[in-house]
Amino acid sequence: MVLSGYLSTLAEAGWLTLQLAFASLLLGLVLAVIFAGGEMSRHRWIAWPTTALVTLLRGLPELLVVLFIFFGSTQVLFLITGDYIDISPFISGVVALALIFAAYAAQTLRGALKAVPNGQREAASALGLGKSRTFMRIILPQAACHALPGLTNQWLVLLKDTALVSLIGVTDLLKQAQLTAAATHDSFTWYASAAAIYLVITLLTQRVVKRLDLKFSAHGLGQPQGASV
């Protein structure tokens, strides 16, 4: 019974880790698009601050970013609102991990967008497609195919970085393994169990990404499509 209880709590912590990782991924992708667009903007007053922020996030240790968001967000909100607003460790962890992910993913997206030939835009314009429709139907699908390998690697890094939030009070997979190891005095078993769960998540993710890659390839995405616009 005791063993089953420990296994149950470890499974719950694994589920929390997945929630943390996917929430950070979704928010991070949105921020990455904003960062990439900001850095590619023709307006210097947009491009320079965005580049400075991305450089700062890439240059700071990831643990320091997590601590800054956790301890600093409350103070910033107090200065803005005048009220003390308690931000949960989970939300702070999501925001911090999303910012870290976005700082690196933005570079991947920039490279992917630049990898799409300009002829694609010219062909779409010649056929009377608007800029927004050209971007959504022609540019974005091809850029997604180019960006997929890089974003996959960054997702795996994000998944491992979720362990950082254990330092701000989130009982994630690694934190629960640590607590269980301390309670049972059997560190190797529980850390190995946590490692196995991380490995399973990674392998499943790689399988899903491989299917997406095959799907993109089957539809000819990522290849010049000027003749089919």
HELIX and SHEET records of a PDB file:
HELIX    1   1 VAL A    2  GLU A   39  1                                  38    
HELIX    2   2 ARG A   44  GLY A   59  1                                  16    
HELIX    3   3 GLU A   62  THR A   81  1                                  20    
HELIX    4   4 PRO A   89  ALA A  115  1                                  27    
HELIX    5   5 ASN A  118  ALA A  126  1                                   9    
HELIX    6   6 LYS A  131  THR A  134  1                                   4    
HELIX    7   7 PHE A  135  ILE A  139  3                                   5    
HELIX    8   8 LEU A  140  ASP A  161  1                                  22    
HELIX    9   9 THR A  162  ILE A  168  5                                   7    
HELIX   10  10 LEU A  173  THR A  184  1                                  12    
HELIX   11  11 SER A  187  ALA A  218  1                                  32    
HELIX   12  12 GLY A  226  SER A  228  5                                   3    
END                                                                             
